[in-house]
């Protein structure tokens, strides 16, 4: 079984620690689903 976790933060002020904690927590919840690999991608507009 596989799973996908995503987090979108659009025009809402959140600190970096909150976002990273949310992403790591989401990935850790997928752990017992039998994943073979895991990844994390962050795309930020620096304009």
N, C-alpha and C positions, 0 to 999 in steps of 0.2 A: 504494500500500500504506500502511496506517496502523498505528499501534502505540499501546499504552497501557502506561504504567509507573506503578506504585504502591509506596508504602512505608508500612507500618503499624508503629508503635512503641507497643505496649500494655504498660504497667506495667514498662518496662525503662528504666533510667537511661541516657540518651545525651545528650551535649552538643549544643547547637544547631548548632554548626559541622559536626559529623559528619552530622547529619540533612540539613542544607542541601547539603553536599557530595554526599551520596548522591542527593538529588533532582536536583541539577544534572547529575551524572554520568549518571543514568538518562535525563534529557531529551536530553543530548548524544548518547547512543547511538542515539536515535531519529532524529537529524538526517539521516542518509544514507538513511532510508527514504522521503524525499520528503514530509515533513510540510508542511502549509500554515500551520498555527498551532500554538502550544505554550502551555501554561499551567501554573501552579503554585498549589495551594491548600493552606493549612495551617489545620487546625482544632485548637485547643488548649483543653482544659478548665482554666480558671484557678481552680478551687475548691480 
